[in-house]
Every structure is written in C-alpha cells, then in structure tokens.
Amino acid sequence: MNAHQRIQRALEAAIARGDAPDAPPRLGQAIRHSVFPGGARIRPQLCIAVSMACGGDDPGLADAAAASIELLHCASLVHDDLPCFDDAATRRGVPSVHAAFGERLAVLAGDALIVAAFETLAAGAIRSPARLGQLVATIAAAVGRPYGISAGQAWECEPRCVLSDYHRAKTGALFAAATMAGAQSAGADARPWRALGESLGEAYQAADDIRDVVCDPETLGKPVGQDVALDRPSIAREYGLHEAVRRFDRMVADASAAIPECAGAPYLRALVKSEATRLVPASWCTDMDRIAA
C-alpha cells in the first residue's frame, strides 16, 4: 500500500469514527465535503515519508499522525474560507463548505475536524502509547498560539506584521509538525527534521502568494487576487513577482538541503523537487513578464 492509499484509508477511518445514524446528517456531509476528495495531501505525505526514513516501526501511528495533520489543515481551510476571513465561494474547484452548507455548519464542521484530529491521533497510539505525549504537543503547537495556524490567521487581523512571522505561523508551522511528527511516530528524534518542514512550509506559502497573482480561478480551484483584495501580507506584493520566485527557489533549495542523510533522503528530495515544479512551473516566468509589463 503506497502513501496515498494509506492516507486515504486513515482519513476515511477518521471520518467514519464520527458517523452515527442518529447524528445530524448535514454536519456529517459538511465534514466529508471538507476532506474529500482533497488536495495534494503533501503534509501527510511528508509525515509518512519521514516516518519511513526513520524506520517506520509503527505504521499505524504514522498514519494516524498524518491523518491528524491533514484534518487540521482541512479545518483551517474551512475557517479560512468563511465570510469573516476570505469569504471564498470555492475551494479545490468546488463550493467551499460555507457556500455549500451555510456559515453555521461550516463553523461547526471546522471545529469538529479539530476534535477529530486529536481523536484520530489518540486512537492510533495503541501500540506505542509512550509516543503520544510528544506527538500531541508537536501537533497542538502547530495549530495554536503563539506560533501556530491560529497565530498565522491572527496576524491578518493586526495593523501590521513581519511577513516571515506571518508565513512561518500560517503555513510553516503545520509543515514542521508533519516532518517532526513523522519522526516521533517512529520513536526518533524530531529535531533534525524541523528545518525541512519549516523551509518547505515557507516555500509553499510563497508559492501560494505567487499563484494568487499568476493563476486563474479554474487552475487554482479557489478565488485569485485575494491578497490585494483583502490587503493581506504577500511575498509577491512585498518584493514583486520575479523576486518572489527567486526567494521561492531558495526556500526549496533550503528544504532539500535540510533533509538529514538517511535511506529515505533520495525519495524526500524527489518529493520536494516534484512539489516545487507543480507549484511554480518554470513556464510561468513568461506569464510573469507579461503581467509585469
């Protein structure tokens, strides 16, 4: 079973855990809508890849950690799309949760996904319960205060912020949790894996800023031009498109260089390279010249 199949199975099990014939049906539908079919699933892929690179002696816990991180990511997207934040009508090419089910159910779905993430993590620690405490601490820190997703969203509510602080919290924190949790699920030291997650997370946010300018809604699967419309911090706004791409390339190089030497290093480097090419193809430079002109 490959990583994608493991992730799909773990997410299906996590969602099914909350299903019941006498539960509110539309809440269950909204939750499923927010998780499936899903995006690139890069965070859980990283988690499983790092776990395997560290020996992968408890695949069930690695899968639970990967699913937990993806559920938290999905929750953040549901809340991010709400009218009080981005007011986005689409996500991943389909109606956003609040557009499809209403604002109240979107808030509840996002909240339920956060709870489901930690339920999933706890359920997966049957074989290695001694590892659960560190995993909970690592993943919780990535979504709370002072440097997690909550802080990242909160920076949008401040009159000014440092761009790197904003990016590190909004996106980098959960990527770092993915790599560190992968190591912890295998009983390994998480510290050598933090830099990979942080660098790749910042590259992902830089790519998102670039794509917000260069892409069309059909390609991106969500509204574009949001950074300008909502007056949000953006690497493309702060440095211009060409410099943003140069910084993105440097972040990708830093991520690749941060991979510890191990049996799984070639696969991880290939994954980083593949994602960089998918996110910001070299052919976009022509489009950037046209936009700049």
C-alpha positions, 0 to 999 in steps of 0.5 A: 500500500503506497502513501496515498492509499494509506492516507486515504484509508486513515482519513476515511477511518477518521471520518467514519469514527464520527458517523452515527445514524442518529447524528445530524446528517448535514454536519456529517456531509459538511465534514466529508465535503471538507476532506474529500476528495482533497488536495495534494495531501503533501503534509501527510505525505511528508509525515509518512515519508519521514516516518519511513526514513526513520524506520517506520516501526509503527505504521499505524501511528504514522498514519494516524499522525498524518491523518491528524495533520491533514484534518487540521489543515482541512479545518483551517481551510474551512475557517479560512474560507468563511465570510469573516476571513476570505469569504471564498465561494470555492475551494479545490474547484468546488463550493467551499463548505460555507457556500455549500452548507451555510456559515453555521455548519461550516463553523461547526464542521471546522471545529469538529475536524479539530476534535477529530484530529486529536481523536484520530491521533489518540486512537492510533497510539495503541501500540506505542502509547509512550509516543503520544505525549510528544506527538500531541504537543508537536501537533497542538503547537502547530495549530495554536498560539503563539506560533501556530495556524491560529497565530498565522490567521491572527496576524491578518487581523493586526495593523501590521506584521513581519511577513516571515512571522506571518508565513512561518505561523500560517503555513510553516508551522503545520509543515514542521509538525508533519516532518517532526511528527513523522519522526516521533511516530517512529520513536526518533528524534524530531529535531533534525527534521524541523528545518525541512518542514519549516523551509518547505512550509515557507516555500509553499506559502510563497508559492501560494502568494505567487499563484494568487497573482499568476493563476486563474480561478479554474487552475487554482480551484479557489478565488485569485487576487485575494491578497490585494483584495483583502490587503493581506501580507504577500511575498509577491506584493512585498518584493514583486513577482520575479523576486518572489520566485527567486526567494521561492527557489531558495526556500526549496533549495533550503528544504532539500538541503535540510533533509538529514542523510538517511535511506529515505533522503533520495525519495524526500528530495524527489518529493520536494523537487516534484512539489516545487515544479507543480507549484511554480512551473518554470513556464510561468516566468513568461506569464510573469513578464507579461503581467509585469509589463 
